[in-house]
Amino acid sequence: MRDRPGGAELLAEARRLLREELVPTLAGAQRYQALMIANALGMAERELLAGERPLEAERAALSRLLSREGSLAALSATLAAALRDGRLAGDPEAYVLLLEETRSRLAESNPRALEEG
């Protein structure tokens, strides 16, 4: 067992301090850069908390859709090729997979975008 605070908690606290205490003292480009750093810390925190689950879920979904096994990178490349050449045109399962993957990625990178839609 790791000591507390853990990595995600440290990132959350660093982000809080940056946003609440440092950003208000900055202006212009420095303020923008600090906010970008705060957003990156939030993304890293969410990725750390999620662990490998989203990647394994994506690999499993691709494997089902494509009826083959492989690494996430290999299955993603196969999906891209199938989309480019039209093999999955109009395929409702492919559509659902792409939509779910977009939502999953947004949950880590920009969760507020999901609230707006």
ZAMAR-503512 format. One line per 10 residues: number of its first residue (from 1); their letters; for each residue x, y negated, z of N, C-alpha, C. Coordinates in nm, 3 decimals. Last residue first. Example, Ala and Ser with C-alpha at 12.3 -4.5 7.8 and 13.67 -1.06 7.14 Angstrom:
REM residues 2
2 = SA = 1.285/0.225/0.708/1.367/0.106/0.714/1.290/-0.003/0.787  1.319/0.569/0.780/1.230/0.450/0.780/1.320/0.330/0.780 $
REM end
This chain:
REM residues 117
117 = GEELARPNSE = -2.305/-1.897/-2.372/-2.373/-1.831/-2.483/-2.489/-1.758/-2.436  -2.193/-1.987/-2.137/-2.253/-2.087/-2.227/-2.337/-2.022/-2.336  -2.082/-1.765/-2.022/-2.193/-1.829/-1.953/-2.266/-1.926/-2.044  -1.872/-1.712/-2.191/-1.981/-1.616/-2.184/-2.105/-1.675/-2.116  -1.704/-1.923/-2.138/-1.763/-1.915/-2.272/-1.878/-1.816/-2.274  -1.605/-1.867/-1.888/-1.710/-1.969/-1.898/-1.775/-1.968/-2.035  -1.395/-1.685/-1.928/-1.526/-1.636/-1.884/-1.638/-1.739/-1.893  -1.156/-1.647/-2.114/-1.239/-1.767/-2.099/-1.380/-1.728/-2.055  -1.008/-1.405/-2.085/-0.944/-1.528/-2.134/-1.023/-1.655/-2.107  -1.174/-1.206/-1.976/-1.041/-1.230/-1.922/-0.986/-1.366/-1.962 $
107 = ALRSRTEELL = -1.408/-1.229/-2.118/-1.418/-1.217/-1.972/-1.282/-1.241/-1.907  -1.315/-1.216/-2.380/-1.357/-1.345/-2.326/-1.367/-1.342/-2.174  -1.278/-0.940/-2.397/-1.162/-1.030/-2.407/-1.195/-1.169/-2.353  -1.542/-0.854/-2.375/-1.441/-0.809/-2.280/-1.320/-0.901/-2.280  -1.660/-0.972/-2.602/-1.705/-1.009/-2.467/-1.603/-0.972/-2.362  -1.517/-0.835/-2.800/-1.511/-0.981/-2.793/-1.552/-1.028/-2.655  -1.601/-0.576/-2.748/-1.459/-0.611/-2.733/-1.441/-0.762/-2.723  -1.873/-0.594/-2.813/-1.832/-0.561/-2.676/-1.686/-0.599/-2.651  -1.849/-0.650/-3.089/-1.915/-0.744/-3.000/-1.874/-0.720/-2.855  -1.724/-0.417/-3.180/-1.658/-0.547/-3.197/-1.719/-0.653/-3.105 $
97 = LVYAEPDGAL = -1.922/-0.226/-3.112/-1.787/-0.218/-3.057/-1.717/-0.353/-3.066  -2.138/-0.313/-3.269/-2.150/-0.312/-3.123/-2.012/-0.307/-3.059  -2.026/-0.271/-3.528/-2.070/-0.404/-3.485/-2.077/-0.413/-3.333  -1.990/0.003/-3.526/-1.873/-0.084/-3.539/-1.908/-0.225/-3.492  -2.255/0.083/-3.512/-2.164/0.118/-3.403/-2.039/0.031/-3.407  -2.364/-0.006/-3.756/-2.409/-0.067/-3.631/-2.315/-0.034/-3.513  -2.204/-0.086/-4.046/-2.208/0.019/-3.944/-2.247/-0.043/-3.811  -2.163/-0.271/-4.247/-2.300/-0.243/-4.206/-2.313/-0.136/-4.099  -1.862/-0.128/-4.333/-1.958/-0.234/-4.366/-2.099/-0.190/-4.326  -1.658/0.045/-4.300/-1.747/0.026/-4.186/-1.848/-0.085/-4.210 $
87 = RGDRLAAALT = -1.519/0.040/-4.540/-1.571/0.169/-4.491/-1.669/0.153/-4.377  -1.401/-0.195/-4.632/-1.546/-0.183/-4.640/-1.603/-0.052/-4.589  -1.137/-0.253/-4.602/-1.176/-0.183/-4.726/-1.325/-0.152/-4.733  -1.136/-0.389/-4.355/-1.091/-0.456/-4.477/-1.141/-0.386/-4.603  -1.224/-0.189/-4.179/-1.304/-0.310/-4.197/-1.267/-0.381/-4.327  -1.016/-0.006/-4.201/-1.152/0.036/-4.237/-1.244/-0.084/-4.257  -0.804/-0.160/-4.102/-0.801/-0.111/-4.241/-0.941/-0.073/-4.288  -0.891/-0.196/-3.837/-0.870/-0.312/-3.925/-0.870/-0.270/-4.071  -0.890/0.071/-3.748/-1.015/-0.006/-3.753/-1.000/-0.123/-3.848  -0.617/0.124/-3.763/-0.710/0.202/-3.845/-0.843/0.129/-3.858 $
77 = ASLAALSGER = -0.524/-0.054/-3.571/-0.479/-0.069/-3.710/-0.573/0.007/-3.804  -0.645/0.056/-3.346/-0.679/-0.080/-3.388/-0.639/-0.105/-3.533  -0.513/0.302/-3.333/-0.658/0.300/-3.359/-0.703/0.161/-3.404  -0.253/0.212/-3.277/-0.280/0.289/-3.399/-0.428/0.287/-3.434  -0.291/0.081/-3.030/-0.236/0.009/-3.146/-0.268/0.081/-3.276  -0.387/0.287/-2.867/-0.471/0.171/-2.894/-0.422/0.096/-3.017  -0.306/0.608/-3.011/-0.280/0.495/-2.922/-0.375/0.381/-2.958  -0.552/0.867/-3.070/-0.433/0.789/-3.098/-0.414/0.680/-2.996  -0.804/1.060/-3.239/-0.728/1.021/-3.120/-0.609/0.938/-3.164  -1.115/1.004/-3.409/-0.975/1.045/-3.405/-0.914/0.997/-3.275 $
67 = SLLRSLAARE = -1.356/0.872/-3.482/-1.348/1.018/-3.474/-1.204/1.067/-3.484  -1.400/0.606/-3.465/-1.318/0.652/-3.577/-1.302/0.803/-3.582  -1.558/0.586/-3.233/-1.603/0.528/-3.359/-1.531/0.589/-3.479  -1.393/0.714/-3.040/-1.527/0.766/-3.072/-1.572/0.716/-3.209  -1.168/0.546/-3.047/-1.153/0.688/-3.075/-1.288/0.750/-3.113  -1.279/0.306/-2.964/-1.224/0.318/-3.100/-1.211/0.464/-3.140  -1.342/0.378/-2.700/-1.448/0.337/-2.792/-1.401/0.348/-2.937  -1.085/0.432/-2.596/-1.186/0.538/-2.600/-1.298/0.504/-2.698  -0.966/0.178/-2.619/-0.907/0.293/-2.688/-1.010/0.405/-2.703  -1.134/0.030/-2.449/-1.125/-0.004/-2.591/-1.070/0.114/-2.672 $
57 = AELPREGALL = -1.078/0.156/-2.206/-1.216/0.156/-2.258/-1.216/0.125/-2.407  -0.808/0.094/-2.181/-0.848/0.235/-2.195/-0.990/0.245/-2.250  -0.828/-0.184/-2.155/-0.752/-0.126/-2.265/-0.790/0.020/-2.289  -0.980/-0.215/-1.919/-1.031/-0.264/-2.048/-0.958/-0.203/-2.168  -0.805/-0.074/-1.724/-0.941/-0.030/-1.758/-0.992/-0.084/-1.892  -0.564/-0.158/-1.631/-0.565/-0.094/-1.763/-0.705/-0.054/-1.809  -0.663/-0.453/-1.455/-0.571/-0.340/-1.475/-0.580/-0.288/-1.618  -0.817/-0.656/-1.355/-0.881/-0.556/-1.442/-0.792/-0.434/-1.463  -0.630/-0.809/-1.213/-0.742/-0.747/-1.143/-0.808/-0.636/-1.225  -0.466/-0.893/-1.425/-0.411/-0.813/-1.316/-0.522/-0.740/-1.241 $
47 = EREAMGLANA = -0.647/-1.047/-1.573/-0.585/-0.928/-1.633/-0.530/-0.836/-1.526  -0.701/-1.250/-1.387/-0.809/-1.162/-1.431/-0.753/-1.035/-1.496  -0.442/-1.366/-1.364/-0.511/-1.312/-1.247/-0.619/-1.212/-1.289  -0.398/-1.455/-1.624/-0.310/-1.353/-1.567/-0.374/-1.288/-1.446  -0.600/-1.650/-1.640/-0.601/-1.534/-1.730/-0.516/-1.422/-1.674  -0.509/-1.829/-1.444/-0.639/-1.764/-1.432/-0.649/-1.640/-1.519  -0.267/-1.910/-1.557/-0.266/-1.840/-1.429/-0.398/-1.766/-1.407  -0.367/-2.043/-1.782/-0.284/-1.923/-1.799/-0.277/-1.843/-1.670  -0.495/-2.259/-1.656/-0.574/-2.163/-1.734/-0.496/-2.033/-1.754  -0.270/-2.387/-1.548/-0.375/-2.336/-1.459/-0.461/-2.232/-1.531 $
37 = IMLAQYRQAG = -0.142/-2.461/-1.785/-0.076/-2.367/-1.694/-0.179/-2.305/-1.600  -0.330/-2.646/-1.879/-0.299/-2.526/-1.960/-0.232/-2.419/-1.873  -0.307/-2.836/-1.677/-0.433/-2.763/-1.693/-0.415/-2.638/-1.778  -0.048/-2.924/-1.729/-0.077/-2.860/-1.600/-0.208/-2.782/-1.607  -0.084/-3.040/-1.981/0.005/-2.925/-1.966/-0.022/-2.852/-1.835  -0.258/-3.252/-1.913/-0.301/-3.149/-2.009/-0.216/-3.023/-1.992  -0.086/-3.398/-1.746/-0.213/-3.345/-1.694/-0.262/-3.230/-1.783  0.113/-3.468/-1.928/0.147/-3.385/-1.813/0.021/-3.324/-1.751  -0.022/-3.632/-2.109/0.030/-3.502/-2.154/0.062/-3.410/-2.037  -0.225/-3.804/-1.875/-0.180/-3.783/-2.012/-0.135/-3.641/-2.041 $
27 = ALTPVLEERL = -0.129/-3.760/-1.531/-0.205/-3.826/-1.638/-0.148/-3.784/-1.773  -0.164/-3.633/-1.192/-0.100/-3.642/-1.324/-0.190/-3.714/-1.424  -0.296/-3.583/-0.963/-0.189/-3.684/-0.956/-0.124/-3.709/-1.091  -0.472/-3.374/-1.014/-0.526/-3.509/-0.992/-0.420/-3.619/-0.987  -0.286/-3.153/-1.034/-0.348/-3.210/-1.154/-0.405/-3.349/-1.128  -0.221/-3.091/-0.759/-0.124/-3.149/-0.852/-0.190/-3.218/-0.972  -0.456/-3.006/-0.621/-0.361/-3.098/-0.559/-0.266/-3.164/-0.658  -0.626/-2.843/-0.774/-0.682/-2.932/-0.673/-0.585/-3.037/-0.621  -0.463/-2.700/-0.961/-0.583/-2.773/-1.004/-0.629/-2.878/-0.903  -0.253/-2.599/-0.798/-0.225/-2.675/-0.919/-0.345/-2.762/-0.957 $
17 = LRRAEALLEA = -0.393/-2.460/-0.601/-0.306/-2.572/-0.565/-0.278/-2.661/-0.686  -0.522/-2.266/-0.764/-0.599/-2.360/-0.682/-0.515/-2.483/-0.647  -0.301/-2.128/-0.869/-0.394/-2.198/-0.959/-0.474/-2.303/-0.882  -0.196/-2.019/-0.637/-0.114/-2.109/-0.718/-0.203/-2.192/-0.811  -0.413/-1.855/-0.564/-0.373/-1.967/-0.478/-0.287/-2.067/-0.555  -0.416/-1.674/-0.779/-0.535/-1.755/-0.749/-0.498/-1.876/-0.664  -0.163/-1.556/-0.755/-0.197/-1.633/-0.874/-0.315/-1.725/-0.849  -0.199/-1.430/-0.508/-0.096/-1.532/-0.524/-0.123/-1.619/-0.646  -0.400/-1.248/-0.571/-0.426/-1.352/-0.472/-0.324/-1.466/-0.483  -0.266/-1.087/-0.754/-0.384/-1.162/-0.799/-0.415/-1.275/-0.702 $
7 = GGPRDRM = -0.057/-0.978/-0.587/-0.030/-1.060/-0.705/-0.147/-1.145/-0.750  -0.161/-1.009/-0.239/-0.118/-0.938/-0.359/-0.099/-1.034/-0.475  -0.047/-1.142/0.075/-0.134/-1.143/-0.043/-0.073/-1.067/-0.159  -0.016/-0.805/0.174/-0.102/-0.912/0.128/-0.033/-1.044/0.156  0.179/-0.528/0.054/0.148/-0.632/0.151/0.055/-0.734/0.088  0.053/-0.220/-0.080/0.129/-0.345/-0.089/0.086/-0.441/0.021  0.085/0.118/0.000/0.000/0.000/0.000/0.089/-0.124/0.000 $
REM end
